Amino acid sequence: MIIYLVLAIVIIGIDQLVKYQTVAHLALGESVTAIPHVLSFTYLRNTGAAWSLFEGQQTFFTIITIAAVVIVSYLLYRNRHGHWLFLLGLAMILAGAIGNFIDRIRLGFVVDMFQLDFIHFPIFNVADMSLSIGVLLIFIYTIFEDRLKGTQYAK
């Protein structure tokens, strides 16, 4: 279980570092092309959830995030000898939730910066990616759980 907690801490650190660099080097709303027609860095402040849903509902997000962190932490502990795919998904969800929670508590908004230029998609951050990948891993684990039970388990 320690490796998953360390991974979560590393992801939180990367998330906070990228957000710090974004705020330090870009003006609010400024965009810098990283890969032409593919990826830009655009500094936005998001007071809502994904796609700016529920904007300005900080108390709601605080309660939901604390509940999510408690539940995911419990699941990580309870399933500490479970399949690595499930544990990895939980660790990534934990990291994403905490990464954005730090912003909400510290700044009152979440710093977003990654903009996909080849499709119309909301601007996002490392914590958002971690949450999304974590949910996807748990979804994959759930679909293939019976087949995966015969594979290597994390100890």
C-alpha positions as CSV (number, residue, x, y, z in Angstrom):
1,M,0.0,0.0,0.0
2,I,2.9,2.3,0.7
3,I,3.9,2.5,-3.0
4,Y,0.4,3.7,-3.9
5,L,0.5,6.4,-1.2
6,V,4.0,7.5,-2.4
7,L,2.6,7.6,-6.0
8,A,-0.3,9.8,-4.8
9,I,2.1,12.1,-3.1
10,V,4.3,12.4,-6.2
11,I,1.3,13.1,-8.4
12,I,0.2,15.8,-5.9
13,G,3.7,17.3,-6.0
14,I,3.8,17.4,-9.8
15,D,0.3,18.9,-9.9
16,Q,1.2,21.6,-7.4
17,L,4.5,22.3,-9.2
18,V,2.8,22.7,-12.6
19,K,0.2,24.9,-11.1
20,Y,2.8,27.1,-9.4
21,Q,4.8,27.4,-12.7
22,T,1.6,28.3,-14.5
23,V,0.7,31.1,-12.1
24,A,4.3,32.3,-12.0
25,H,4.8,32.5,-15.7
26,L,1.5,33.2,-17.3
27,A,-1.0,36.0,-16.9
28,L,-4.6,35.0,-16.2
29,G,-6.1,34.1,-19.6
30,E,-2.7,34.0,-21.3
31,S,-2.0,31.2,-23.7
32,V,1.3,29.8,-24.9
33,T,1.6,27.2,-27.6
34,A,3.6,24.1,-26.6
35,I,2.9,21.8,-29.6
36,P,1.3,23.7,-32.5
37,H,-2.3,22.7,-33.2
38,V,-2.1,20.1,-30.4
39,L,-1.4,21.6,-27.0
40,S,-1.3,25.0,-25.4
41,F,-0.8,26.2,-21.8
42,T,-3.6,28.6,-20.9
43,Y,-3.9,29.9,-17.3
44,L,-7.5,29.8,-16.1
45,R,-9.1,29.9,-12.7
46,N,-11.9,27.4,-12.2
47,T,-14.3,27.9,-9.2
48,G,-16.4,25.0,-10.3
49,A,-15.9,21.3,-10.9
50,A,-15.2,19.6,-14.2
51,W,-16.3,21.9,-17.1
52,S,-17.0,24.6,-14.5
53,L,-20.1,22.9,-13.2
54,F,-21.4,24.2,-9.9
55,E,-19.2,27.3,-10.0
56,G,-18.7,29.1,-6.7
57,Q,-20.0,26.3,-4.5
58,Q,-16.8,26.1,-2.3
59,T,-18.6,24.7,0.7
60,F,-20.2,21.9,-1.4
61,F,-16.8,21.0,-2.9
62,T,-15.1,21.0,0.5
63,I,-17.6,18.6,1.9
64,I,-17.6,16.3,-1.2
65,T,-13.8,16.3,-1.3
66,I,-13.3,15.5,2.4
67,A,-15.9,12.6,2.0
68,A,-14.2,11.4,-1.1
69,V,-10.7,11.4,0.5
70,V,-12.0,9.5,3.5
71,I,-13.8,6.9,1.4
72,V,-10.9,6.4,-1.1
73,S,-8.4,6.2,1.8
74,Y,-10.6,3.6,3.5
75,L,-10.9,1.6,0.3
76,L,-7.2,1.8,-0.3
77,Y,-6.5,0.5,3.3
78,R,-9.3,-2.2,3.2
79,N,-8.1,-3.5,-0.2
80,R,-4.4,-3.1,0.5
81,H,-3.8,-6.7,-0.7
82,G,-6.1,-6.3,-3.7
83,H,-5.2,-6.1,-7.4
84,W,-2.7,-3.5,-8.4
85,L,-5.0,-2.0,-11.1
86,F,-7.7,-1.2,-8.5
87,L,-5.2,0.2,-6.0
88,L,-3.5,2.3,-8.7
89,G,-6.9,3.7,-9.7
90,L,-7.7,4.6,-6.0
91,A,-4.3,6.2,-5.6
92,M,-4.8,8.3,-8.7
93,I,-8.3,9.4,-7.6
94,L,-6.9,10.3,-4.1
95,A,-4.1,12.4,-5.7
96,G,-6.4,14.2,-8.0
97,A,-8.9,15.0,-5.3
98,I,-6.2,16.3,-2.9
99,G,-4.4,18.2,-5.7
100,N,-7.5,20.2,-6.6
101,F,-8.6,20.5,-2.9
102,I,-5.3,22.2,-2.0
103,D,-6.1,24.9,-4.6
104,R,-9.6,25.4,-3.4
105,I,-8.5,25.8,0.2
106,R,-5.4,27.9,-0.6
107,L,-6.7,30.0,-3.5
108,G,-10.4,29.7,-3.6
109,F,-10.3,28.3,-7.1
110,V,-8.5,25.6,-9.1
111,V,-5.7,26.5,-11.5
112,D,-6.2,24.9,-14.9
113,M,-3.6,25.1,-17.8
114,F,-3.7,22.3,-20.4
115,Q,-5.6,23.1,-23.5
116,L,-6.1,20.7,-26.3
117,D,-6.0,22.7,-29.5
118,F,-7.2,20.0,-31.9
119,I,-10.6,19.5,-30.2
120,H,-13.0,21.7,-28.3
121,F,-12.4,20.4,-24.7
122,P,-12.3,22.2,-21.4
123,I,-8.9,23.3,-20.0
124,F,-7.7,20.9,-17.3
125,N,-4.7,20.2,-15.0
126,V,-2.6,17.3,-13.7
127,A,-5.1,16.6,-10.8
128,D,-7.9,16.3,-13.3
129,M,-5.9,13.9,-15.4
130,S,-5.1,11.8,-12.3
131,L,-8.8,11.7,-11.3
132,S,-9.9,10.7,-14.9
133,I,-7.2,8.0,-15.3
134,G,-8.0,6.7,-11.8
135,V,-11.7,6.4,-12.6
136,L,-10.9,4.7,-15.9
137,L,-8.6,2.2,-14.2
138,I,-11.2,1.2,-11.7
139,F,-13.8,1.0,-14.5
140,I,-11.5,-1.4,-16.4
141,Y,-10.8,-3.4,-13.3
142,T,-14.5,-3.7,-12.6
143,I,-15.3,-4.9,-16.1
144,F,-12.4,-7.4,-16.1
145,E,-12.4,-8.3,-12.4
146,D,-13.1,-12.0,-12.9
147,R,-10.3,-12.4,-15.5
148,L,-7.9,-10.2,-13.4
149,K,-8.3,-12.2,-10.2
150,G,-6.1,-14.8,-11.7
151,T,-3.2,-12.3,-12.4
152,Q,-0.6,-11.0,-10.0
153,Y,-1.8,-9.2,-6.9
154,A,0.0,-6.4,-5.2
155,K,1.3,-7.4,-1.7
